Amino acid sequence: MSKCEICGKENVSLLYARHKDYDSLIGICQECWIKAWAENKLVSGSGSSGGCCG
């Protein structure tokens, strides 16, 4: 557990993905991942959620 690189929330489980607004793979919380996915901000195939993104 660590700190979300988008919202700054601490002690949360992180998902790692390549965000279109950032230049590298970043760790983001589930809330930010859901929002970024809905806004089409994640680079396809970059997530590591451990399974399908249902």
N, CA, C, O and CB atoms as a CASP TS submission, in Angstrom:
PFRMAT TS
TARGET T0000
AUTHOR 0000-0000-0000
METHOD Language model
MODEL 1
PARENT N/A
ATOM      1  N   MET     1       0.842  -1.181   0.000  1.00  0.00           N
ATOM      2  CA  MET     1       0.000   0.000   0.000  1.00  0.00           C
ATOM      3  C   MET     1       0.881   1.235   0.000  1.00  0.00           C
ATOM      4  O   MET     1       1.962   1.262   0.588  1.00  0.00           O
ATOM      5  CB  MET     1      -0.954   0.003   1.212  1.00  0.00           C
ATOM      6  N   SER     2       0.382   2.252  -0.677  1.00  0.00           N
ATOM      7  CA  SER     2       1.191   3.441  -0.822  1.00  0.00           C
ATOM      8  C   SER     2       0.313   4.645  -1.115  1.00  0.00           C
ATOM      9  O   SER     2      -0.850   4.695  -0.713  1.00  0.00           O
ATOM     10  CB  SER     2       2.228   3.254  -1.922  1.00  0.00           C
ATOM     11  N   LYS     3       0.879   5.608  -1.815  1.00  0.00           N
ATOM     12  CA  LYS     3       0.200   6.870  -2.097  1.00  0.00           C
ATOM     13  C   LYS     3      -0.193   6.965  -3.567  1.00  0.00           C
ATOM     14  O   LYS     3       0.620   6.692  -4.450  1.00  0.00           O
ATOM     15  CB  LYS     3       1.092   8.053  -1.714  1.00  0.00           C
ATOM     16  N   CYS     4      -1.447   7.354  -3.828  1.00  0.00           N
ATOM     17  CA  CYS     4      -1.934   7.531  -5.196  1.00  0.00           C
ATOM     18  C   CYS     4      -1.220   8.719  -5.831  1.00  0.00           C
ATOM     19  O   CYS     4      -1.118   9.787  -5.229  1.00  0.00           O
ATOM     20  CB  CYS     4      -3.479   7.739  -5.219  1.00  0.00           C
ATOM     21  N   GLU     5      -0.731   8.525  -7.038  1.00  0.00           N
ATOM     22  CA  GLU     5       0.008   9.584  -7.716  1.00  0.00           C
ATOM     23  C   GLU     5      -0.897  10.624  -8.379  1.00  0.00           C
ATOM     24  O   GLU     5      -0.403  11.618  -8.911  1.00  0.00           O
ATOM     25  CB  GLU     5       0.915   8.981  -8.749  1.00  0.00           C
ATOM     26  N   ILE     6      -2.218  10.408  -8.353  1.00  0.00           N
ATOM     27  CA  ILE     6      -3.133  11.400  -8.909  1.00  0.00           C
ATOM     28  C   ILE     6      -3.777  12.238  -7.798  1.00  0.00           C
ATOM     29  O   ILE     6      -3.664  13.464  -7.803  1.00  0.00           O
ATOM     30  CB  ILE     6      -4.219  10.709  -9.750  1.00  0.00           C
ATOM     31  N   CYS     7      -4.453  11.578  -6.843  1.00  0.00           N
ATOM     32  CA  CYS     7      -5.181  12.328  -5.815  1.00  0.00           C
ATOM     33  C   CYS     7      -4.385  12.510  -4.527  1.00  0.00           C
ATOM     34  O   CYS     7      -4.735  13.353  -3.701  1.00  0.00           O
ATOM     35  CB  CYS     7      -6.478  11.633  -5.502  1.00  0.00           C
ATOM     36  N   GLY     8      -3.310  11.726  -4.345  1.00  0.00           N
ATOM     37  CA  GLY     8      -2.481  11.863  -3.162  1.00  0.00           C
ATOM     38  C   GLY     8      -2.965  11.093  -1.943  1.00  0.00           C
ATOM     39  O   GLY     8      -2.383  11.206  -0.865  1.00  0.00           O
ATOM     40  N   LYS     9      -4.037  10.302  -2.110  1.00  0.00           N
ATOM     41  CA  LYS     9      -4.558   9.500  -0.999  1.00  0.00           C
ATOM     42  C   LYS     9      -3.475   8.520  -0.560  1.00  0.00           C
ATOM     43  O   LYS     9      -2.829   7.880  -1.390  1.00  0.00           O
ATOM     44  CB  LYS     9      -5.868   8.740  -1.409  1.00  0.00           C
ATOM     45  N   GLU    10      -3.283   8.410   0.757  1.00  0.00           N
ATOM     46  CA  GLU    10      -2.215   7.562   1.297  1.00  0.00           C
ATOM     47  C   GLU    10      -2.763   6.259   1.860  1.00  0.00           C
ATOM     48  O   GLU    10      -3.946   6.159   2.187  1.00  0.00           O
ATOM     49  CB  GLU    10      -1.443   8.307   2.381  1.00  0.00           C
ATOM     50  N   ASN    11      -1.893   5.266   1.968  1.00  0.00           N
ATOM     51  CA  ASN    11      -2.209   3.958   2.524  1.00  0.00           C
ATOM     52  C   ASN    11      -3.364   3.277   1.799  1.00  0.00           C
ATOM     53  O   ASN    11      -4.283   2.748   2.424  1.00  0.00           O
ATOM     54  CB  ASN    11      -2.539   4.091   3.987  1.00  0.00           C
ATOM     55  N   VAL    12      -3.303   3.300   0.482  1.00  0.00           N
ATOM     56  CA  VAL    12      -4.309   2.639  -0.346  1.00  0.00           C
ATOM     57  C   VAL    12      -3.626   1.618  -1.250  1.00  0.00           C
ATOM     58  O   VAL    12      -2.447   1.755  -1.577  1.00  0.00           O
ATOM     59  CB  VAL    12      -5.106   3.676  -1.190  1.00  0.00           C
ATOM     60  N   SER    13      -4.371   0.605  -1.646  1.00  0.00           N
ATOM     61  CA  SER    13      -3.853  -0.346  -2.632  1.00  0.00           C
ATOM     62  C   SER    13      -3.771   0.380  -3.965  1.00  0.00           C
ATOM     63  O   SER    13      -4.659   1.155  -4.320  1.00  0.00           O
ATOM     64  CB  SER    13      -4.759  -1.634  -2.736  1.00  0.00           C
ATOM     65  N   LEU    14      -2.697   0.120  -4.696  1.00  0.00           N
ATOM     66  CA  LEU    14      -2.499   0.813  -5.969  1.00  0.00           C
ATOM     67  C   LEU    14      -2.636  -0.121  -7.155  1.00  0.00           C
ATOM     68  O   LEU    14      -2.292  -1.301  -7.087  1.00  0.00           O
ATOM     69  CB  LEU    14      -1.142   1.473  -5.998  1.00  0.00           C
ATOM     70  N   LEU    15      -3.144   0.433  -8.240  1.00  0.00           N
ATOM     71  CA  LEU    15      -3.164  -0.214  -9.542  1.00  0.00           C
ATOM     72  C   LEU    15      -2.168   0.549 -10.391  1.00  0.00           C
ATOM     73  O   LEU    15      -2.089   1.774 -10.295  1.00  0.00           O
ATOM     74  CB  LEU    15      -4.612  -0.229 -10.189  1.00  0.00           C
ATOM     75  N   TYR    16      -1.414  -0.141 -11.211  1.00  0.00           N
ATOM     76  CA  TYR    16      -0.404   0.517 -12.028  1.00  0.00           C
ATOM     77  C   TYR    16      -0.851   0.561 -13.479  1.00  0.00           C
ATOM     78  O   TYR    16      -1.230  -0.457 -14.057  1.00  0.00           O
ATOM     79  CB  TYR    16       0.948  -0.199 -11.906  1.00  0.00           C
ATOM     80  N   ALA    17      -0.803   1.735 -14.050  1.00  0.00           N
ATOM     81  CA  ALA    17      -1.239   1.926 -15.433  1.00  0.00           C
ATOM     82  C   ALA    17      -0.493   3.101 -16.044  1.00  0.00           C
ATOM     83  O   ALA    17       0.040   3.954 -15.335  1.00  0.00           O
ATOM     84  CB  ALA    17      -2.768   2.155 -15.507  1.00  0.00           C
ATOM     85  N   ARG    18      -0.466   3.130 -17.353  1.00  0.00           N
ATOM     86  CA  ARG    18       0.123   4.256 -18.075  1.00  0.00           C
ATOM     87  C   ARG    18      -1.012   5.234 -18.366  1.00  0.00           C
ATOM     88  O   ARG    18      -1.926   4.932 -19.133  1.00  0.00           O
ATOM     89  CB  ARG    18       0.851   3.789 -19.406  1.00  0.00           C
ATOM     90  N   HIS    19      -0.938   6.402 -17.748  1.00  0.00           N
ATOM     91  CA  HIS    19      -1.957   7.447 -17.879  1.00  0.00           C
ATOM     92  C   HIS    19      -1.541   8.376 -19.003  1.00  0.00           C
ATOM     93  O   HIS    19      -0.367   8.729 -19.112  1.00  0.00           O
ATOM     94  CB  HIS    19      -2.147   8.238 -16.542  1.00  0.00           C
ATOM     95  N   LYS    20      -2.483   8.774 -19.837  1.00  0.00           N
ATOM     96  CA  LYS    20      -2.172   9.610 -20.999  1.00  0.00           C
ATOM     97  C   LYS    20      -1.619  10.987 -20.618  1.00  0.00           C
ATOM     98  O   LYS    20      -0.932  11.611 -21.427  1.00  0.00           O
ATOM     99  CB  LYS    20      -3.412   9.782 -21.846  1.00  0.00           C
ATOM    100  N   ASP    21      -1.902  11.473 -19.412  1.00  0.00           N
ATOM    101  CA  ASP    21      -1.414  12.781 -18.986  1.00  0.00           C
ATOM    102  C   ASP    21      -0.036  12.711 -18.316  1.00  0.00           C
ATOM    103  O   ASP    21       0.557  13.742 -18.002  1.00  0.00           O
ATOM    104  CB  ASP    21      -2.409  13.411 -18.037  1.00  0.00           C
ATOM    105  N   TYR    22       0.468  11.486 -18.100  1.00  0.00           N
ATOM    106  CA  TYR    22       1.776  11.298 -17.467  1.00  0.00           C
ATOM    107  C   TYR    22       2.679  10.565 -18.449  1.00  0.00           C
ATOM    108  O   TYR    22       2.195   9.946 -19.397  1.00  0.00           O
ATOM    109  CB  TYR    22       1.653  10.506 -16.118  1.00  0.00           C
ATOM    110  N   ASP    23       3.967  10.630 -18.232  1.00  0.00           N
ATOM    111  CA  ASP    23       4.919  10.061 -19.186  1.00  0.00           C
ATOM    112  C   ASP    23       5.364   8.645 -18.834  1.00  0.00           C
ATOM    113  O   ASP    23       6.126   8.038 -19.586  1.00  0.00           O
ATOM    114  CB  ASP    23       6.124  10.946 -19.281  1.00  0.00           C
ATOM    115  N   SER    24       4.904   8.110 -17.707  1.00  0.00           N
ATOM    116  CA  SER    24       5.372   6.794 -17.299  1.00  0.00           C
ATOM    117  C   SER    24       4.269   6.029 -16.585  1.00  0.00           C
ATOM    118  O   SER    24       3.159   6.528 -16.401  1.00  0.00           O
ATOM    119  CB  SER    24       6.600   6.918 -16.399  1.00  0.00           C
ATOM    120  N   LEU    25       4.598   4.816 -16.192  1.00  0.00           N
ATOM    121  CA  LEU    25       3.688   3.983 -15.438  1.00  0.00           C
ATOM    122  C   LEU    25       3.526   4.597 -14.055  1.00  0.00           C
ATOM    123  O   LEU    25       4.518   4.915 -13.399  1.00  0.00           O
ATOM    124  CB  LEU    25       4.199   2.515 -15.353  1.00  0.00           C
ATOM    125  N   ILE    26       2.277   4.769 -13.603  1.00  0.00           N
ATOM    126  CA  ILE    26       2.037   5.370 -12.297  1.00  0.00           C
ATOM    127  C   ILE    26       1.153   4.465 -11.461  1.00  0.00           C
ATOM    128  O   ILE    26       0.405   3.645 -11.994  1.00  0.00           O
ATOM    129  CB  ILE    26       1.398   6.756 -12.444  1.00  0.00           C
ATOM    130  N   GLY    27       1.242   4.618 -10.151  1.00  0.00           N
ATOM    131  CA  GLY    27       0.392   3.895  -9.216  1.00  0.00           C
ATOM    132  C   GLY    27      -0.775   4.785  -8.823  1.00  0.00           C
ATOM    133  O   GLY    27      -0.585   5.902  -8.342  1.00  0.00           O
ATOM    134  N   ILE    28      -1.997   4.273  -9.035  1.00  0.00           N
ATOM    135  CA  ILE    28      -3.184   5.063  -8.717  1.00  0.00           C
ATOM    136  C   ILE    28      -4.172   4.222  -7.915  1.00  0.00           C
ATOM    137  O   ILE    28      -4.206   2.998  -8.038  1.00  0.00           O
ATOM    138  CB  ILE    28      -3.849   5.596 -10.006  1.00  0.00           C
ATOM    139  N   CYS    29      -4.972   4.894  -7.096  1.00  0.00           N
ATOM    140  CA  CYS    29      -5.971   4.199  -6.291  1.00  0.00           C
ATOM    141  C   CYS    29      -7.123   3.738  -7.183  1.00  0.00           C
ATOM    142  O   CYS    29      -7.236   4.158  -8.334  1.00  0.00           O
ATOM    143  CB  CYS    29      -6.493   5.114  -5.154  1.00  0.00           C
ATOM    144  N   GLN    30      -7.961   2.884  -6.648  1.00  0.00           N
ATOM    145  CA  GLN    30      -9.059   2.330  -7.427  1.00  0.00           C
ATOM    146  C   GLN    30     -10.017   3.422  -7.905  1.00  0.00           C
ATOM    147  O   GLN    30     -10.492   3.367  -9.039  1.00  0.00           O
ATOM    148  CB  GLN    30      -9.816   1.295  -6.603  1.00  0.00           C
ATOM    149  N   GLU    31     -10.305   4.400  -7.069  1.00  0.00           N
ATOM    150  CA  GLU    31     -11.213   5.489  -7.451  1.00  0.00           C
ATOM    151  C   GLU    31     -10.670   6.270  -8.651  1.00  0.00           C
ATOM    152  O   GLU    31     -11.409   6.558  -9.592  1.00  0.00           O
ATOM    153  CB  GLU    31     -11.436   6.442  -6.262  1.00  0.00           C
ATOM    154  N   CYS    32      -9.392   6.607  -8.616  1.00  0.00           N
ATOM    155  CA  CYS    32      -8.781   7.349  -9.725  1.00  0.00           C
ATOM    156  C   CYS    32      -8.688   6.483 -10.973  1.00  0.00           C
ATOM    157  O   CYS    32      -8.832   6.984 -12.088  1.00  0.00           O
ATOM    158  CB  CYS    32      -7.386   7.854  -9.332  1.00  0.00           C
ATOM    159  N   TRP    33      -8.444   5.163 -10.790  1.00  0.00           N
ATOM    160  CA  TRP    33      -8.377   4.255 -11.932  1.00  0.00           C
ATOM    161  C   TRP    33      -9.725   4.189 -12.630  1.00  0.00           C
ATOM    162  O   TRP    33      -9.788   4.247 -13.858  1.00  0.00           O
ATOM    163  CB  TRP    33      -7.934   2.850 -11.488  1.00  0.00           C
ATOM    164  N   ILE    34     -10.812   4.068 -11.860  1.00  0.00           N
ATOM    165  CA  ILE    34     -12.159   4.010 -12.429  1.00  0.00           C
ATOM    166  C   ILE    34     -12.469   5.303 -13.186  1.00  0.00           C
ATOM    167  O   ILE    34     -12.996   5.269 -14.298  1.00  0.00           O
ATOM    168  CB  ILE    34     -13.212   3.769 -11.317  1.00  0.00           C
ATOM    169  N   LYS    35     -12.142   6.429 -12.580  1.00  0.00           N
ATOM    170  CA  LYS    35     -12.399   7.723 -13.228  1.00  0.00           C
ATOM    171  C   LYS    35     -11.576   7.864 -14.514  1.00  0.00           C
ATOM    172  O   LYS    35     -12.100   8.279 -15.547  1.00  0.00           O
ATOM    173  CB  LYS    35     -12.075   8.884 -12.258  1.00  0.00           C
ATOM    174  N   ALA    36     -10.284   7.518 -14.445  1.00  0.00           N
ATOM    175  CA  ALA    36      -9.416   7.629 -15.618  1.00  0.00           C
ATOM    176  C   ALA    36      -9.883   6.686 -16.726  1.00  0.00           C
ATOM    177  O   ALA    36      -9.845   7.053 -17.900  1.00  0.00           O
ATOM    178  CB  ALA    36      -7.954   7.323 -15.239  1.00  0.00           C
ATOM    179  N   TRP    37     -10.323   5.478 -16.369  1.00  0.00           N
ATOM    180  CA  TRP    37     -10.820   4.516 -17.349  1.00  0.00           C
ATOM    181  C   TRP    37     -12.058   5.075 -18.042  1.00  0.00           C
ATOM    182  O   TRP    37     -12.169   5.002 -19.266  1.00  0.00           O
ATOM    183  CB  TRP    37     -11.140   3.160 -16.676  1.00  0.00           C
ATOM    184  N   ALA    38     -12.993   5.636 -17.264  1.00  0.00           N
ATOM    185  CA  ALA    38     -14.235   6.197 -17.814  1.00  0.00           C
ATOM    186  C   ALA    38     -13.954   7.378 -18.741  1.00  0.00           C
ATOM    187  O   ALA    38     -14.679   7.596 -19.713  1.00  0.00           O
ATOM    188  CB  ALA    38     -15.168   6.639 -16.679  1.00  0.00           C
ATOM    189  N   GLU    39     -12.908   8.133 -18.441  1.00  0.00           N
ATOM    190  CA  GLU    39     -12.546   9.297 -19.253  1.00  0.00           C
ATOM    191  C   GLU    39     -11.579   8.945 -20.378  1.00  0.00           C
ATOM    192  O   GLU    39     -11.080   9.834 -21.069  1.00  0.00           O
ATOM    193  CB  GLU    39     -11.934  10.368 -18.376  1.00  0.00           C
ATOM    194  N   ASN    40     -11.309   7.641 -20.568  1.00  0.00           N
ATOM    195  CA  ASN    40     -10.397   7.160 -21.610  1.00  0.00           C
ATOM    196  C   ASN    40      -9.003   7.778 -21.472  1.00  0.00           C
ATOM    197  O   ASN    40      -8.390   8.176 -22.463  1.00  0.00           O
ATOM    198  CB  ASN    40     -10.969   7.473 -22.996  1.00  0.00           C
ATOM    199  N   LYS    41      -8.518   7.852 -20.248  1.00  0.00           N
ATOM    200  CA  LYS    41      -7.209   8.446 -19.981  1.00  0.00           C
ATOM    201  C   LYS    41      -6.108   7.404 -19.812  1.00  0.00           C
ATOM    202  O   LYS    41      -4.938   7.765 -19.689  1.00  0.00           O
ATOM    203  CB  LYS    41      -7.282   9.306 -18.744  1.00  0.00           C
ATOM    204  N   LEU    42      -6.460   6.114 -19.803  1.00  0.00           N
ATOM    205  CA  LEU    42      -5.459   5.072 -19.623  1.00  0.00           C
ATOM    206  C   LEU    42      -5.062   4.496 -20.974  1.00  0.00           C
ATOM    207  O   LEU    42      -5.902   4.321 -21.857  1.00  0.00           O
ATOM    208  CB  LEU    42      -5.985   3.963 -18.696  1.00  0.00           C
ATOM    209  N   VAL    43      -3.776   4.204 -21.124  1.00  0.00           N
ATOM    210  CA  VAL    43      -3.272   3.600 -22.351  1.00  0.00           C
ATOM    211  C   VAL    43      -3.677   2.133 -22.335  1.00  0.00           C
ATOM    212  O   VAL    43      -3.407   1.431 -21.361  1.00  0.00           O
ATOM    213  CB  VAL    43      -1.713   3.765 -22.483  1.00  0.00           C
ATOM    214  N   SER    44      -4.305   1.671 -23.374  1.00  0.00           N
ATOM    215  CA  SER    44      -4.815   0.310 -23.472  1.00  0.00           C
ATOM    216  C   SER    44      -3.735  -0.723 -23.189  1.00  0.00           C
ATOM    217  O   SER    44      -2.622  -0.633 -23.708  1.00  0.00           O
ATOM    218  CB  SER    44      -5.404   0.072 -24.844  1.00  0.00           C
ATOM    219  N   GLY    45      -4.074  -1.704 -22.361  1.00  0.00           N
ATOM    220  CA  GLY    45      -3.168  -2.790 -22.068  1.00  0.00           C
ATOM    221  C   GLY    45      -2.118  -2.476 -21.027  1.00  0.00           C
ATOM    222  O   GLY    45      -1.215  -3.284 -20.806  1.00  0.00           O
ATOM    223  N   SER    46      -2.211  -1.306 -20.370  1.00  0.00           N
ATOM    224  CA  SER    46      -1.149  -0.916 -19.445  1.00  0.00           C
ATOM    225  C   SER    46      -1.469  -1.258 -18.005  1.00  0.00           C
ATOM    226  O   SER    46      -0.579  -1.185 -17.158  1.00  0.00           O
ATOM    227  CB  SER    46      -0.885   0.553 -19.559  1.00  0.00           C
ATOM    228  N   GLY    47      -2.700  -1.627 -17.690  1.00  0.00           N
ATOM    229  CA  GLY    47      -3.091  -1.849 -16.300  1.00  0.00           C
ATOM    230  C   GLY    47      -2.564  -3.147 -15.740  1.00  0.00           C
ATOM    231  O   GLY    47      -2.287  -4.091 -16.479  1.00  0.00           O
ATOM    232  N   SER    48      -2.427  -3.190 -14.422  1.00  0.00           N
ATOM    233  CA  SER    48      -2.006  -4.417 -13.753  1.00  0.00           C
ATOM    234  C   SER    48      -2.908  -4.650 -12.558  1.00  0.00           C
ATOM    235  O   SER    48      -2.438  -4.717 -11.423  1.00  0.00           O
ATOM    236  CB  SER    48      -0.516  -4.344 -13.317  1.00  0.00           C
ATOM    237  N   SER    49      -4.196  -4.774 -12.808  1.00  0.00           N
ATOM    238  CA  SER    49      -5.146  -4.960 -11.727  1.00  0.00           C
ATOM    239  C   SER    49      -5.252  -6.421 -11.307  1.00  0.00           C
ATOM    240  O   SER    49      -5.959  -6.740 -10.351  1.00  0.00           O
ATOM    241  CB  SER    49      -6.503  -4.443 -12.138  1.00  0.00           C
ATOM    242  N   GLY    50      -4.562  -7.300 -12.004  1.00  0.00           N
ATOM    243  CA  GLY    50      -4.581  -8.699 -11.643  1.00  0.00           C
ATOM    244  C   GLY    50      -5.732  -9.462 -12.274  1.00  0.00           C
ATOM    245  O   GLY    50      -5.937 -10.634 -11.955  1.00  0.00           O
ATOM    246  N   GLY    51      -6.471  -8.839 -13.142  1.00  0.00           N
ATOM    247  CA  GLY    51      -7.574  -9.512 -13.795  1.00  0.00           C
ATOM    248  C   GLY    51      -8.372  -8.551 -14.644  1.00  0.00           C
ATOM    249  O   GLY    51      -7.915  -7.463 -14.993  1.00  0.00           O
ATOM    250  N   CYS    52      -9.553  -8.974 -14.960  1.00  0.00           N
ATOM    251  CA  CYS    52     -10.410  -8.120 -15.799  1.00  0.00           C
ATOM    252  C   CYS    52     -10.839  -6.885 -15.028  1.00  0.00           C
ATOM    253  O   CYS    52     -10.886  -6.893 -13.798  1.00  0.00           O
ATOM    254  CB  CYS    52     -11.653  -8.899 -16.289  1.00  0.00           C
ATOM    255  N   CYS    53     -11.138  -5.862 -15.731  1.00  0.00           N
ATOM    256  CA  CYS    53     -11.432  -4.563 -15.125  1.00  0.00           C
ATOM    257  C   CYS    53     -12.927  -4.348 -14.897  1.00  0.00           C
ATOM    258  O   CYS    53     -13.365  -3.198 -14.876  1.00  0.00           O
ATOM    259  CB  CYS    53     -10.887  -3.452 -15.998  1.00  0.00           C
ATOM    260  N   GLY    54     -13.715  -5.377 -14.730  1.00  0.00           N
ATOM    261  CA  GLY    54     -15.167  -5.322 -14.545  1.00  0.00           C
ATOM    262  C   GLY    54     -15.543  -4.348 -13.543  1.00  0.00           C
ATOM    263  O   GLY    54     -16.730  -4.176 -13.265  1.00  0.00           O
TER
END
